[in-house]
């Protein structure tokens, strides 16, 4: 299959946006759950930054799917299926991205009904997951240069 050009500069820019969001989350996310639930401003800031970072990951997946001409996806899940079946990323990384996507959907569609305790714990744990995904993307880019 003929490969189109991988837009490495766009992907690298999105990686920087993810890193900026992660820094903002780390600076803003309180040490205690109660501090998060007591401040709507902090809560909204953290949730929006997480949502934005996940969107950037999904955008990168879409760019790679298009660049490798892995097929015309109808959904984000199709993109992840394509990347998984072609072994662009490891299965564990794809699974992390799928979990991120689910969490993003909760943030976007059930904003007022979010279980803050669960969200807080997921965000604290999930910051390391972003680092793993970024490493996987950077490894992919190195192979394509």
Buried (B, 14 or more C-beta within 10 A) or exposed (E): EEEEEBBBEEBBEBBEBBBBBBEBBEEBBBEEBEEBBEBEEBBEBBBBBBBBBBBBBBBBBBBBBBBBEBBEBEEBEBBBBBBBEBEBBEEEBBEBBBBBBEBBEBBEEEEEEBEEEEBBEBBBEBBEBBEEBBEBBEEBBEEEE
